[in-house]
Amino acid sequence: MTQLSFVAPATEKQCIICDEVKPLSEYSLTPAGHPRNRCKPCRANQQSPERGREARIKREYGITQAD
């Protein structure tokens, strides 16, 4: 006879950037409803508006803020 085992849902996850184990509330969800690999603070640091703006200006106009 096969015995079924119950696996409790995970309540914490390790961020791939800072390597800290944090509660799932510290992670935003993907469209499929799964927690992302990077915690909210790490995502915010990597997706700052200035970084995106600088990359777009360089891509579209070929200049940097120093130019």
N, C-alpha and C positions, 0 to 999 in steps of 0.2 A: 504494500500500500504506500502511495506517495504522500509524504507529509508536506503540507503547505506551510511556509514560514512567512511571517509578516515582517516587512522591513519598514521601519518608521521613516517618515520623510526627513530629509536633512534640514537642519535648522541653521547651519553655518556653512560657510564656503571660504576657500582661500583665494585671495586676489592674485592674479598672475603678474601684477606689476609690483605691488608692495610686499607680497608674500605674507600678509597678515590674514589671520582667520577672523572673519567678521560675520555677524548675523545676516541672514538673507535680506533684512530690511535695508542694509547698506548697499544693495545691488539693484539696479534697475532691471526691468524685464525685457526680454526680446519680444518681438511680435507673436512668437509662438507661446509666450508665457513662461519661458525659462529664465533663470537669473543669468545676467551677462558674466563674462570672465573677469572684468575689471570692476572694482567697487566704484561707487559714485564719486568720491574724492579723486581717485586716480583718473577717471574719465574726464572730470572737470579740468584737471591739470593738463591733460593731453589734448583737449578740445577747446582751448581758450580762444575767444573771438579774435584777439590780436594775431595769434598764430595763423588762423584761417584767413584772416584779411590779408596779412602779409603774403601768404602763399598765393592767394588769388590775384593780388596786384602784380606780383612777379610773373605769374603765369600769363595774365592778360596783357600787361603792358611792358614786361621785361625790365622793370625797375624795382628797386628796393626802397625802403623809407629813407635810407642814407642818400639816395640819389636825388 
